[in-house]
Amino acid sequence: RRAPSPDGPPSPARFVWDSVRMGWRWLTRMRTALWMLLWLGVLTAVATVVPQAPNVPSTVEAWLAGEEGPGVAVSEVLLAVGAFDVYGAPVFLALLLALFLSLTACLIPRIRAWVRLVRHSRPPLLRAGSGDFEATFTTPHGSGAVLDAAEAELGARRFGITRWRLRRSGGEDGAPAQVAAETGLWSREGGSLTFHLSFYVLLAAIVFGQLLTFEGQRGVVEGEPGFTDAAVSYWTYAPGRWFSEDEHAGWRLDLDAFDVDWVRDPLAPGAGQPTLFRSDVTITRPDGTTFPATVEGNRPLTVDGRKIHQLDWGYAARVIVREDGRVVHDGFATTQDRTGFFAGAVKAPAATPDVGLELFLYPFAPEGDDGPRLTGAPWADAPILLVTQWRGDLQLGLTQQFINELDVDALELGGIGWLRPGDTLVFDDGTGGQGGEVEVEFAELRRWVGFQVSYRPQLPWLLVAGALLSVGLITALYAYRRRLWVVVDEAGGSDGDGSGEGPGADGRTLVRVVGRAFQRHDVAEEEHARIARAIAARLGTEPDTTPEPPAPQASQGATQGRTEGART
């Protein structure tokens, strides 16, 4: 605790300033960032359980009305705390901003320290003692030639990169003549920083990507008018909070043909599996230019940064509904696969009362001795359409309904029948004389494709984040820091002319190759022996001895006492 000031309590301004500084120190701790990341994860989990108003407003309204969910009371509490719009809630946005500030404040000092280390640090000199590994040999060459050979070996480039940072000393600064080398200092800390930066990029890409993304789905019948890239054209539409409708590209997609085929032999491997799934489309740009394109299962089409995928497909039956000879519906009913058959619906609110048809399409139902055989095969070689007629109130606009499903709560059953392409089925009014006679015609059968159009600007940044994460993790795990000194020891003899450039009095110069490893000692020992042999080979000799590594030192301070500290 801080001692009381002799001048009395601090002024209000001083108190506010101290509080801000204390809060900033708390915010810039990595532990604080981890806690905020945990709470963001909790809020995200809430958003996956509770319906979100920007995505499914009708479900949120049903929860608040008590028709669905945990009840009105609990829903009101969830509304009060912002659980129906987690990503737009002030708490989520404040946590997100604080997390970015915390990560930034944690990384900037580390990056600055690493840059200073890269720019100003130098390998320390060996003044006395030995390292973890040592090899010695003698050579008739003088110290200058030995140091040149050491610099040539350690300074050699591999793949265009010099691995060792070198420092040469001729003995003028009180240390023995030597070449000091160090590696791994930059790369290990740089890998750790890259690893942490990757999470920064990843988090930013996810957050801003969700704000700027867009996804829409729309079904198109082959040969019929397609759709335009505009908000009103999609059946389902899920834009990001910051995505504007003005950002749509405005091109048009028309489905010319859809080809699909299967393994039709029931005894063949993969029987019934699709072998072809391809859409031939025409894209029309806003300026009127057109070009053909193909969309396949694993080959989406990209137009103006939007990816177009095949999401679904089915058969589209053209059904014409007449009431007392008056056409009340004429259009294609898209059907969806229901495992063995395709189901859809027709809604004709122009009839009095409304007419609703439930459709069950069996693509391959050949005639048998007892009538059509419903095989469940998906190829449309002998299609048959089963129709269930309903009369009453379709409740359009009153209940949430899908385009290919029928809400029969306010309808009465009018009749059941089946048709082949080109056939017409006649139903009685089924309303006790209140409605007219209904004719249903199965005019033709085509296919339809459900396309998903998506815009995800975060994908390149997610790729960058993944690459940074991999590079940083591999570097941080496998880059290891080590030092090496090639020392010309004058104990082996003095130079003949006293210049330090010639052999000693006995005609030979003693060379010590000393190594120290901070990680992965086994790998460093092998590399040390290789370097010692390579330097000796450059001087035309072999290392005399390669002693076993000495016992670990008592403390890191004792080890550092033998070297001149790196300058930072």
RODO-2510 file (C-alpha; in nm, 4 decimals, decimal comma):
residues 568
     n   res          X          Y          Z
     1     r     0,0000     0,0000     0,0000
     2     r     0,1147     0,3538    -0,0717
     3     a     0,2177     0,5477     0,2390
     4     p    -0,0080     0,8413     0,3311
     5     s     0,1044     1,1676     0,1795
     6     p     0,2428     1,4171     0,4343
     7     d     0,0505     1,6860     0,2483
     8     g    -0,2837     1,5260     0,3267
     9     p    -0,5278     1,3407     0,0995
    10     p    -0,4776     1,3746    -0,2755
    11     s    -0,6747     1,6270    -0,4718
    12     p    -0,9768     1,5088    -0,6742
    13     a    -0,7824     1,5482    -0,9979
    14     r    -0,4919     1,3479    -0,8553
    15     f    -0,7336     1,0784    -0,7361
    16     v    -0,8943     1,0527    -1,0799
    17     w    -0,5539     1,0358    -1,2501
    18     d    -0,4301     0,7612    -1,0155
    19     s    -0,7527     0,5665    -1,0702
    20     v    -0,7140     0,5913    -1,4479
    21     r    -0,3535     0,4729    -1,4288
    22     m    -0,4486     0,1821    -1,2030
    23     g    -0,7329     0,0859    -1,4387
    24     w    -0,5021     0,1042    -1,7399
    25     r    -0,2455    -0,1218    -1,5682
    26     w    -0,5216    -0,3702    -1,4933
    27     l    -0,6509    -0,3526    -1,8507
    28     t    -0,3084    -0,4144    -2,0063
    29     r    -0,2491    -0,7427    -1,8263
    30     m    -0,2686    -1,0608    -2,0326
    31     r    -0,4768    -1,2193    -1,7572
    32     t    -0,7383    -0,9462    -1,8072
    33     a    -0,7475    -1,0154    -2,1819
    34     l    -0,8047    -1,3853    -2,1146
    35     w    -1,0921    -1,3098    -1,8774
    36     m    -1,2570    -1,0811    -2,1322
    37     l    -1,2124    -1,3464    -2,4004
    38     l    -1,3850    -1,5957    -2,1698
    39     w    -1,6831    -1,3644    -2,1161
    40     l    -1,7116    -1,2993    -2,4887
    41     g    -1,7288    -1,6756    -2,5348
    42     v    -2,0087    -1,6960    -2,2758
    43     l    -2,2077    -1,4240    -2,4538
    44     t    -2,1554    -1,5993    -2,7868
    45     a    -2,2882    -1,9211    -2,6330
    46     v    -2,5987    -1,7289    -2,5190
    47     a    -2,6481    -1,6046    -2,8752
    48     t    -2,6503    -1,9632    -3,0032
    49     v    -2,9260    -2,0664    -2,7585
    50     v    -3,1496    -1,7565    -2,7555
    51     p    -3,2994    -1,6467    -3,0917
    52     q    -3,1506    -1,3233    -3,2222
    53     a    -3,3824    -1,0477    -3,3431
    54     p    -3,1717    -0,9445    -3,6470
    55     n    -3,1851    -1,3039    -3,7793
    56     v    -3,5233    -1,4488    -3,6728
    57     p    -3,7489    -1,1640    -3,5576
    58     s    -4,0633    -1,3774    -3,5836
    59     t    -3,9223    -1,6317    -3,3366
    60     v    -3,8317    -1,3536    -3,0932
    61     e    -4,1879    -1,2184    -3,1180
    62     a    -4,3221    -1,5691    -3,0489
    63     w    -4,1044    -1,5930    -2,7370
    64     l    -4,2214    -1,2556    -2,6100
    65     a    -4,5848    -1,3513    -2,6746
    66     g    -4,5439    -1,6787    -2,4846
    67     e    -4,6233    -1,8922    -2,7894
    68     e    -4,2739    -2,0446    -2,7826
    69     g    -3,9736    -2,0511    -2,5556
    70     p    -3,9491    -2,0481    -2,1747
    71     g    -4,2462    -1,8176    -2,1145
    72     v    -4,3321    -1,4483    -2,1094
    73     a    -4,1623    -1,3693    -1,7766
    74     v    -3,8282    -1,5207    -1,8722
    75     s    -3,8475    -1,3666    -2,2194
    76     e    -3,9028    -1,0218    -2,0699
    77     v    -3,5908    -1,0683    -1,8559
    78     l    -3,3928    -1,1772    -2,1628
    79     l    -3,5195    -0,8702    -2,3482
    80     a    -3,4173    -0,6410    -2,0626
    81     v    -3,0595    -0,7735    -2,0568
    82     g    -3,0270    -0,7623    -2,4372
    83     a    -3,0097    -1,1381    -2,4892
    84     f    -3,2201    -1,1184    -2,8072
    85     d    -2,9510    -0,9052    -2,9730
    86     v    -2,6272    -1,0135    -2,8074
    87     y    -2,3920    -0,8863    -3,0780
    88     g    -2,5539    -0,5423    -3,0698
    89     a    -2,5757    -0,5182    -2,6911
    90     p    -2,3653    -0,2448    -2,5255
    91     v    -2,2058    -0,5019    -2,2927
    92     f    -2,0795    -0,7128    -2,5839
    93     l    -1,9508    -0,4112    -2,7759
    94     a    -1,7803    -0,2701    -2,4658
    95     l    -1,6125    -0,6048    -2,3910
    96     l    -1,5012    -0,6323    -2,7515
    97     l    -1,3495    -0,2840    -2,7484
    98     a    -1,1799    -0,3469    -2,4147
    99     l    -1,0367    -0,6755    -2,5429
   100     f    -0,8845    -0,5056    -2,8470
   101     l    -0,7378    -0,2343    -2,6240
   102     s    -0,5974    -0,4924    -2,3855
   103     l    -0,4406    -0,7002    -2,6621
   104     t    -0,2959    -0,3894    -2,8232
   105     a    -0,1513    -0,2654    -2,4949
   106     c    -0,0002    -0,6085    -2,4264
   107     l     0,1572    -0,6540    -2,7683
   108     i     0,2950    -0,3069    -2,8419
   109     p     0,5541    -0,3048    -2,5570
   110     r     0,6677    -0,6553    -2,6527
   111     i     0,6993    -0,5603    -3,0184
   112     r     0,8957    -0,2462    -2,9327
   113     a     1,1300    -0,4435    -2,7073
   114     w     1,1805    -0,7047    -2,9801
   115     v     1,2572    -0,4350    -3,2385
   116     r     1,5141    -0,2799    -3,0044
   117     l     1,6632    -0,6242    -2,9523
   118     v     1,6882    -0,6847    -3,3269
   119     r     1,8418    -0,3447    -3,3957
   120     h     2,0885    -0,3064    -3,1094
   121     s     2,1738    -0,6397    -2,9473
   122     r     2,5144    -0,8006    -3,0095
   123     p     2,6403    -1,1484    -2,9190
   124     p     2,8255    -1,1389    -2,5850
   125     l     3,1962    -1,2178    -2,5683
   126     l     3,3348    -1,5120    -2,3759
   127     r     3,5817    -1,3913    -2,1160
   128     a     3,6464    -1,6960    -1,8966
   129     g     3,5244    -2,0469    -1,8309
   130     s     3,3460    -2,2826    -2,0680
   131     g     2,9990    -2,3496    -2,2022
   132     d     2,7785    -2,6562    -2,2307
   133     f     2,9902    -2,8044    -2,5102
   134     e     3,3527    -2,7565    -2,6057
   135     a     3,5864    -2,8858    -2,8748
   136     t     3,9555    -2,7960    -2,9132
   137     f     4,2166    -2,8326    -3,1811
   138     t     4,5488    -2,6808    -3,2781
   139     t     4,6476    -2,5335    -3,6088
   140     p     4,9634    -2,3846    -3,7552
   141     h     4,7600    -2,0806    -3,8704
   142     g     4,7531    -1,7583    -3,6762
   143     s     4,4567    -1,6060    -3,4959
   144     g     4,3578    -1,3914    -3,7941
   145     a     4,3217    -1,6926    -4,0221
   146     v     4,1303    -1,8828    -3,7528
   147     l     3,8837    -1,5994    -3,7011
   148     d     3,8403    -1,5599    -4,0785
   149     a     3,7590    -1,9304    -4,1088
   150     a     3,5076    -1,9055    -3,8230
   151     e     3,3368    -1,6055    -3,9815
   152     a     3,3229    -1,7791    -4,3190
   153     e     3,1629    -2,0926    -4,1706
   154     l     2,9156    -1,9243    -3,9359
   155     g     2,8310    -1,6463    -4,1823
   156     a     2,7476    -1,8846    -4,4677
   157     r     2,3976    -1,8378    -4,6065
   158     r     2,1401    -2,1156    -4,6177
   159     f     1,8448    -2,0506    -4,8482
   160     g     1,9619    -1,6883    -4,8665
   161     i     1,9510    -1,6398    -4,4875
   162     t     2,2391    -1,5936    -4,2455
   163     r     2,1488    -1,7897    -3,9347
   164     w     2,4151    -1,6618    -3,6970
   165     r     2,4727    -1,3050    -3,5785
   166     l     2,8475    -1,2531    -3,5544
   167     r     3,0777    -1,0330    -3,3488
   168     r     3,4536    -1,0374    -3,3951
   169     s     3,7006    -0,9288    -3,1316
   170     g     4,0764    -0,9119    -3,1777
   171     g     4,1416    -0,9084    -2,8052
   172     e     4,1620    -0,5312    -2,7754
   173     d     3,8686    -0,5087    -2,5299
   174     g     4,0210    -0,7362    -2,2673
   175     a     3,8625    -1,0606    -2,3909
   176     p     4,0518    -1,3296    -2,5845
   177     a     4,0550    -1,2981    -2,9630
   178     q     3,7361    -1,4655    -3,0761
   179     v     3,4278    -1,4752    -3,2969
   180     a     3,1087    -1,4681    -3,0891
   181     a     2,7915    -1,5964    -3,2568
   182     e     2,4304    -1,6191    -3,1480
   183     t     2,1150    -1,7540    -3,3121
   184     g     1,7528    -1,8083    -3,2125
   185     l     1,7254    -1,4905    -3,0056
   186     w     1,5206    -1,3058    -3,2645
   187     s     1,3309    -1,5975    -3,4146
   188     r     1,2016    -1,7514    -3,0913
   189     e     1,0613    -1,4271    -2,9507
   190     g     0,9515    -1,3232    -3,3003
   191     g     0,7625    -1,6513    -3,3376
   192     s     0,5895    -1,5955    -3,0046
   193     l     0,4875    -1,2442    -3,1108
   194     t     0,3656    -1,3708    -3,4479
   195     f     0,1598    -1,6373    -3,2725
   196     h    -0,0101    -1,3764    -3,0508
   197     l    -0,0590    -1,1367    -3,3419
   198     s    -0,2371    -1,4123    -3,5336
   199     f    -0,5077    -1,4207    -3,2654
   200     y    -0,5394    -1,0438    -3,2936
   201     v    -0,5911    -1,0695    -3,6700
   202     l    -0,8210    -1,3713    -3,6263
   203     l    -1,0426    -1,1950    -3,3744
   204     a    -1,0612    -0,8794    -3,5864
   205     a    -1,1451    -1,0812    -3,8990
   206     i    -1,4231    -1,2721    -3,7232
   207     v    -1,5804    -0,9645    -3,5653
   208     f    -1,5629    -0,7278    -3,8614
   209     g    -1,6395    -1,0108    -4,1015
   210     q    -1,9663    -1,0823    -3,9233
   211     l    -2,0530    -0,7140    -3,9352
   212     l    -1,9826    -0,6815    -4,3078
   213     t    -2,0949    -1,0220    -4,4347
   214     f    -2,4087    -1,1130    -4,6268
   215     e    -2,5855    -1,4377    -4,7141
   216     g    -2,8996    -1,4949    -4,9173
   217     q    -3,0780    -1,7976    -5,0637
   218     r    -3,3079    -1,8240    -5,3597
   219     g    -3,4554    -2,1065    -5,5689
   220     v    -3,4689    -2,0863    -5,9492
   221     v    -3,6632    -2,3091    -6,1899
   222     e    -3,4721    -2,4019    -6,5048
   223     g    -3,5917    -2,2004    -6,8020
   224     e    -3,7841    -1,9541    -6,5848
   225     p    -3,6781    -1,5963    -6,4966
   226     g    -3,4023    -1,5990    -6,2371
   227     f    -3,3229    -1,3462    -5,9669
   228     t    -3,1253    -1,0259    -5,9205
   229     d    -2,8644    -0,9670    -5,6515
   230     a    -3,0875    -0,7426    -5,4404
   231     a    -3,2280    -0,7776    -5,0913
   232     v    -3,5894    -0,8191    -5,2070
   233     s    -3,4996    -1,1065    -5,4429
   234     y    -3,3901    -1,3606    -5,1810
   235     w    -3,6141    -1,6074    -5,0035
   236     t    -3,3943    -1,5912    -4,6947
   237     y    -3,1748    -1,2901    -4,6311
   238     a    -2,9131    -1,2557    -4,3538
   239     p    -2,6981    -0,9422    -4,3847
   240     g    -2,4365    -0,8294    -4,1356
   241     r    -2,5130    -0,5323    -3,9146
   242     w    -2,2920    -0,3034    -4,1244
   243     f    -2,3878    -0,4452    -4,4638
   244     s    -2,5982    -0,1972    -4,6615
   245     e    -2,8489    -0,2946    -4,9287
   246     d    -2,6740    -0,0468    -5,1584
   247     e    -2,3691    -0,2767    -5,1577
   248     h    -2,5426    -0,5444    -5,3677
   249     a    -2,3798    -0,5841    -5,7079
   250     g    -2,7089    -0,5906    -5,9027
   251     w    -2,6247    -0,8738    -6,1458
   252     r    -2,8904    -1,1236    -6,2563
   253     l    -2,8709    -1,5038    -6,2582
   254     d    -3,0844    -1,7238    -6,4880
   255     l    -3,0796    -2,1042    -6,4720
   256     d    -3,0571    -2,2394    -6,8272
   257     a    -3,0386    -2,6076    -6,7374
   258     f    -2,9707    -2,8318    -6,4411
   259     d    -2,8147    -3,1744    -6,4974
   260     v    -2,8248    -3,4453    -6,2360
   261     d    -2,7768    -3,8205    -6,2660
   262     w    -2,7275    -4,1174    -6,0362
   263     v    -2,5860    -4,4671    -6,0185
   264     r    -2,8999    -4,6445    -6,1406
   265     d    -2,7864    -5,0063    -6,1117
   266     p    -2,9233    -5,1297    -5,7758
   267     l    -2,6425    -5,3876    -5,7538
   268     a    -2,3583    -5,1461    -5,8312
   269     p    -2,1460    -4,9879    -5,5554
   270     g    -2,2955    -4,6574    -5,4461
   271     a    -2,6350    -4,7359    -5,5954
   272     g    -2,8596    -4,4287    -5,5919
   273     q    -2,5706    -4,1882    -5,5312
   274     p    -2,5528    -3,8803    -5,7586
   275     t    -2,2797    -3,8791    -6,0221
   276     l    -2,3586    -3,5398    -6,1769
   277     f    -2,4721    -3,2187    -6,0107
   278     r    -2,4269    -2,9192    -6,2411
   279     s    -2,6079    -2,5933    -6,3142
   280     d    -2,5600    -2,4048    -6,6401
   281     v    -2,6403    -2,0393    -6,5738
   282     t    -2,6261    -1,7032    -6,7478
   283     i    -2,5053    -1,3964    -6,5588
   284     t    -2,6253    -1,0532    -6,6709
   285     r    -2,4349    -0,7563    -6,5310
   286     p    -2,6017    -0,4195    -6,4592
   287     d    -2,4571    -0,2769    -6,7821
   288     g    -2,6354    -0,5471    -6,9851
   289     t    -2,3331    -0,7661    -7,0683
   290     t    -2,3909    -1,1392    -7,0256
   291     f    -2,1712    -1,4446    -6,9953
   292     p    -2,2429    -1,8156    -6,9422
   293     a    -2,1076    -1,9978    -6,6393
   294     t    -2,1289    -2,3315    -6,4627
   295     v    -2,1867    -2,4035    -6,0951
   296     e    -2,0976    -2,7481    -5,9633
   297     g    -2,1036    -2,9121    -5,6239
   298     n    -1,7432    -2,8376    -5,5265
   299     r    -1,6860    -2,5550    -5,7743
   300     p    -1,8809    -2,2435    -5,6727
   301     l    -1,9084    -1,9459    -5,9044
   302     t    -1,7643    -1,6081    -5,8017
   303     v    -1,9235    -1,2913    -5,9392
   304     d    -1,8082    -0,9487    -5,8164
   305     g    -1,6747    -1,0966    -5,4932
   306     r    -1,9955    -1,2957    -5,4272
   307     k    -1,9726    -1,6746    -5,4135
   308     i    -2,2634    -1,8689    -5,5609
   309     h    -2,3089    -2,2248    -5,4346
   310     q    -2,5611    -2,4951    -5,5216
   311     l    -2,7383    -2,5444    -5,1911
   312     d    -3,0349    -2,7661    -5,2810
   313     w    -3,2351    -2,8996    -5,5694
   314     g    -3,5669    -3,0643    -5,6428
   315     y    -3,8412    -3,1037    -5,8977
   316     a    -4,0717    -2,8173    -5,9965
   317     a    -4,4206    -2,9214    -6,1071
   318     r    -4,6190    -2,6702    -6,3066
   319     v    -4,9657    -2,6846    -6,1559
   320     i    -5,2661    -2,4986    -6,2968
   321     v    -5,5645    -2,4553    -6,0639
   322     r    -5,9036    -2,3490    -6,1994
   323     e    -6,2203    -2,2711    -6,0094
   324     d    -6,5301    -2,3029    -6,2271
   325     g    -6,3075    -2,2632    -6,5323
   326     r    -6,1320    -1,9523    -6,3984
   327     v    -5,7565    -1,9825    -6,3502
   328     v    -5,6718    -1,8994    -5,9877
   329     h    -5,3146    -2,0303    -5,9951
   330     d    -5,0627    -2,1097    -6,2675
   331     g    -4,7009    -2,1594    -6,1650
   332     f    -4,4218    -2,3961    -6,0705
   333     a    -4,4368    -2,5544    -5,7262
   334     t    -4,0881    -2,6310    -5,5947
   335     t    -4,0668    -2,9627    -5,4114
   336     q    -3,8004    -3,0833    -5,1688
   337     d    -3,6586    -3,4299    -5,1196
   338     r    -3,8228    -3,6218    -4,8365
   339     t    -3,6309    -3,9510    -4,8822
   340     g    -3,8159    -4,1479    -5,1473
   341     f    -4,0465    -3,8693    -5,2650
   342     f    -4,0548    -3,4919    -5,3109
   343     a    -4,3025    -3,2737    -5,1191
   344     g    -4,4375    -2,9272    -5,1979
   345     a    -4,7454    -2,7096    -5,1785
   346     v    -4,9677    -2,4844    -5,3905
   347     k    -5,1543    -2,1875    -5,2413
   348     a    -5,4376    -2,0229    -5,4373
   349     p    -5,5855    -1,7359    -5,2332
   350     a    -5,7638    -1,6063    -5,5453
   351     a    -6,0204    -1,8867    -5,5088
   352     t    -6,3304    -1,8499    -5,2908
   353     p    -6,2695    -1,9893    -5,0378
   354     d    -5,8904    -2,0354    -5,0540
   355     v    -5,7535    -2,3486    -5,2177
   356     g    -5,4462    -2,5250    -5,0810
   357     l    -5,2826    -2,8317    -5,2353
   358     e    -5,0328    -3,0654    -5,0720
   359     l    -4,8129    -3,2246    -5,3407
   360     f    -4,6229    -3,5523    -5,3170
   361     l    -4,4135    -3,6256    -5,6242
   362     y    -4,2698    -3,9714    -5,6962
   363     p    -4,0277    -3,9273    -5,9884
   364     f    -4,0141    -4,2940    -6,0894
   365     a    -4,3516    -4,4685    -6,0515
   366     p    -4,3966    -4,7024    -6,3486
   367     e    -4,7308    -4,8693    -6,4137
   368     g    -4,7742    -5,2175    -6,2705
   369     d    -5,0448    -5,4776    -6,2760
   370     d    -5,2141    -5,3143    -5,9772
   371     g    -5,1501    -4,9529    -6,0752
   372     p    -4,8496    -4,7231    -6,0272
   373     r    -4,5518    -4,8658    -5,8345
   374     l    -4,3974    -4,6065    -5,6036
   375     t    -4,0295    -4,7032    -5,6163
   376     g    -3,8666    -4,4074    -5,4457
   377     a    -3,5989    -4,3755    -5,7191
   378     p    -3,5031    -4,0083    -5,7824
   379     w    -3,4865    -4,0095    -6,1653
   380     a    -3,7991    -3,8712    -6,3317
   381     d    -3,8614    -4,1407    -6,5952
   382     a    -4,2225    -4,2052    -6,4885
   383     p    -4,3335    -3,9264    -6,2536
   384     i    -4,6611    -3,9266    -6,0660
   385     l    -4,8068    -3,6442    -5,8557
   386     l    -5,0275    -3,7200    -5,5552
   387     v    -5,2514    -3,4235    -5,4653
   388     t    -5,4413    -3,3506    -5,1440
   389     q    -5,6887    -3,0609    -5,1762
   390     w    -5,7803    -2,8305    -4,8863
   391     r    -6,0370    -2,5440    -4,8756
   392     g    -6,0739    -2,2638    -4,6241
   393     d    -5,8437    -1,9887    -4,4922
   394     l    -5,4733    -2,0177    -4,5837
   395     q    -5,3912    -1,7602    -4,3099
   396     l    -5,1352    -1,5940    -4,5353
   397     g    -4,9622    -1,3156    -4,3438
   398     l    -5,1029    -1,4383    -4,0127
   399     t    -4,8715    -1,7326    -3,9489
   400     q    -4,5098    -1,8062    -4,0382
   401     q    -4,5176    -2,0343    -4,3433
   402     f    -4,2590    -2,1716    -4,5795
   403     i    -4,3162    -2,1517    -4,9520
   404     n    -4,3397    -2,5295    -4,9982
   405     e    -4,5420    -2,6112    -4,6855
   406     l    -4,9153    -2,5713    -4,6151
   407     d    -5,0707    -2,4624    -4,2847
   408     v    -5,3918    -2,6695    -4,2623
   409     d    -5,5105    -2,5491    -3,9205
   410     a    -5,7906    -2,3385    -4,0755
   411     l    -5,8548    -2,5625    -4,3783
   412     e    -6,0865    -2,8545    -4,4475
   413     l    -5,9969    -3,1623    -4,6488
   414     g    -6,1503    -3,1520    -4,9951
   415     g    -6,0202    -3,4654    -5,1686
   416     i    -5,7219    -3,6755    -5,2758
   417     g    -5,6068    -3,7909    -5,6209
   418     w    -5,3068    -3,8453    -5,8446
   419     l    -5,1936    -3,7275    -6,1877
   420     r    -4,9417    -3,7958    -6,4603
   421     p    -4,7910    -3,5056    -6,6595
   422     g    -5,0648    -3,3605    -6,8812
   423     d    -5,3520    -3,5018    -6,6700
   424     t    -5,6294    -3,2981    -6,5073
   425     l    -5,8004    -3,3880    -6,1796
   426     v    -6,1441    -3,2533    -6,0852
   427     f    -6,2503    -3,2023    -5,7208
   428     d    -6,5940    -3,1146    -5,5900
   429     d    -6,6084    -2,7836    -5,4064
   430     g    -6,6057    -2,9641    -5,0703
   431     t    -6,7606    -2,6610    -4,9000
   432     g    -7,1293    -2,7410    -4,9046
   433     g    -7,1950    -2,5264    -5,2110
   434     q    -7,0010    -2,2212    -5,0905
   435     g    -6,7174    -2,2716    -5,3427
   436     g    -6,6843    -2,3688    -5,7050
   437     e    -6,5579    -2,6852    -5,8703
   438     v    -6,1768    -2,7113    -5,8652
   439     e    -5,9675    -2,8490    -6,1497
   440     v    -5,5980    -2,9290    -6,0969
   441     e    -5,3793    -2,9779    -6,4029
   442     f    -5,0248    -3,1239    -6,3916
   443     a    -4,8942    -2,9310    -6,6930
   444     e    -4,5176    -3,0168    -6,6939
   445     l    -4,2235    -3,1129    -6,4769
   446     r    -3,8891    -2,9351    -6,4548
   447     r    -3,6092    -2,9096    -6,2009
   448     w    -3,5204    -2,6241    -5,9678
   449     v    -3,1983    -2,5348    -5,7897
   450     g    -3,1531    -2,3520    -5,4609
   451     f    -2,8592    -2,1118    -5,4832
   452     q    -2,6803    -1,9556    -5,1892
   453     v    -2,5111    -1,6214    -5,2517
   454     s    -2,2604    -1,5153    -4,9878
   455     y    -2,0183    -1,2299    -4,9378
   456     r    -1,7513    -1,2930    -4,6754
   457     p    -1,4746    -1,0302    -4,6863
   458     q    -1,3111    -1,1855    -4,3814
   459     l    -1,1957    -1,5023    -4,5594
   460     p    -0,8600    -1,3636    -4,6870
   461     w    -0,7856    -1,2266    -4,3402
   462     l    -0,8755    -1,5598    -4,1813
   463     l    -0,6264    -1,7209    -4,4181
   464     v    -0,3626    -1,4648    -4,3165
   465     a    -0,4364    -1,5312    -3,9493
   466     g    -0,4051    -1,9065    -4,0027
   467     a    -0,0731    -1,8644    -4,1813
   468     l     0,0599    -1,6346    -3,9065
   469     l    -0,0544    -1,8790    -3,6399
   470     s     0,1203    -2,1719    -3,8094
   471     v     0,4431    -1,9793    -3,8718
   472     g     0,4487    -1,8366    -3,5213
   473     l     0,3713    -2,1665    -3,3517
   474     i     0,6294    -2,3646    -3,5483
   475     t     0,8950    -2,0979    -3,4929
   476     a     0,8207    -2,0628    -3,1226
   477     l     0,8312    -2,4395    -3,0696
   478     y     1,1245    -2,5398    -3,2882
   479     a     1,3521    -2,2342    -3,2963
   480     y     1,6006    -2,2686    -3,0120
   481     r     1,8420    -2,0147    -2,8783
   482     r     2,2149    -2,0952    -2,8620
   483     r     2,5527    -1,9246    -2,8549
   484     l     2,8902    -2,0230    -2,9893
   485     w     3,2395    -1,8830    -2,9491
   486     v     3,5487    -1,9625    -3,1537
   487     v     3,8309    -1,8545    -2,9224
   488     v     4,1989    -1,8308    -3,0096
   489     d     4,3658    -1,9262    -2,6803
   490     e     4,7170    -1,7837    -2,6472
   491     a     4,7908    -2,0381    -2,3722
   492     g     4,8966    -2,2680    -2,6528
   493     g     5,1924    -2,0423    -2,7309
   494     s     5,2676    -1,6805    -2,8254
   495     d     5,3058    -1,5526    -3,1743
   496     g     5,6566    -1,5414    -3,3032
   497     d     5,6433    -1,1698    -3,3771
   498     g     5,4085    -1,0766    -3,0945
   499     s     5,1524    -0,9442    -3,3398
   500     g     4,8845    -1,1988    -3,2590
   501     e     4,8635    -1,2934    -3,6274
   502     g     5,1049    -1,5852    -3,6299
   503     p     5,1394    -1,9213    -3,4538
   504     g     5,2784    -1,9513    -3,1049
   505     a     5,6330    -2,0330    -3,0068
   506     d     5,5669    -2,4043    -3,0543
   507     g     5,4458    -2,3377    -3,4077
   508     r     5,0753    -2,4050    -3,3383
   509     t     4,7725    -2,2040    -3,2194
   510     l     4,5144    -2,3488    -2,9770
   511     v     4,1509    -2,3033    -3,0900
   512     r     3,8524    -2,3584    -2,8621
   513     v     3,4983    -2,3935    -3,0026
   514     v     3,2619    -2,3332    -2,7083
   515     g     2,8848    -2,3725    -2,7294
   516     r     2,5922    -2,2998    -2,5012
   517     a     2,2321    -2,4137    -2,5580
   518     f     1,9263    -2,2631    -2,3909
   519     q     1,6854    -2,5252    -2,5325
   520     r     1,7113    -2,8661    -2,7015
   521     h     2,0582    -2,9587    -2,5796
   522     d     2,0746    -3,2818    -2,7803
   523     v     2,0261    -3,1030    -3,1136
   524     a     2,2639    -2,8236    -3,0133
   525     e     2,5345    -3,0744    -2,9218
   526     e     2,5206    -3,2374    -3,2645
   527     e     2,5291    -2,8974    -3,4377
   528     h     2,8230    -2,7845    -3,2214
   529     a     3,0263    -3,0899    -3,3178
   530     r     2,9478    -3,0361    -3,6861
   531     i     3,0511    -2,6697    -3,6765
   532     a     3,3742    -2,7520    -3,4927
   533     r     3,4643    -3,0097    -3,7580
   534     a     3,3769    -2,7671    -4,0390
   535     i     3,5973    -2,4863    -3,8964
   536     a     3,8834    -2,7285    -3,8397
   537     a     3,8441    -2,8582    -4,1956
   538     r     3,8719    -2,5038    -4,3311
   539     l     4,2060    -2,4830    -4,1481
   540     g     4,3217    -2,8236    -4,2702
   541     t     4,2990    -3,0126    -3,9405
   542     e     4,0564    -3,2069    -3,7189
   543     p     3,9290    -3,1359    -3,3658
   544     d     4,1511    -3,3068    -3,1127
   545     t     3,8868    -3,3569    -2,8475
   546     t     3,5118    -3,3215    -2,8007
   547     p     3,4563    -3,3517    -2,4250
   548     e     3,1235    -3,4466    -2,2711
   549     p     2,9102    -3,1506    -2,1688
   550     p     3,0010    -3,0210    -1,8250
   551     a     2,7603    -3,0462    -1,5347
   552     p     2,4846    -2,7816    -1,5225
   553     q     2,5907    -2,4595    -1,3563
   554     a     2,4604    -2,3642    -1,0174
   555     s     2,2607    -2,0689    -1,1413
   556     q     2,1889    -1,8654    -1,4473
   557     g     2,3775    -1,5765    -1,2917
   558     a     2,6929    -1,7868    -1,2671
   559     t     2,6644    -1,8735    -1,6366
   560     q     2,6140    -1,5169    -1,7395
   561     g     2,9109    -1,4088    -1,5292
   562     r     3,1472    -1,5599    -1,7864
   563     t     3,0212    -1,3472    -2,0730
   564     e     2,9895    -0,9847    -2,1471
   565     g     2,6190    -0,9022    -2,1383
   566     a     2,4363    -0,8326    -2,4649
   567     r     2,3859    -0,4654    -2,5282
   568     t     2,0238    -0,3614    -2,5733
***
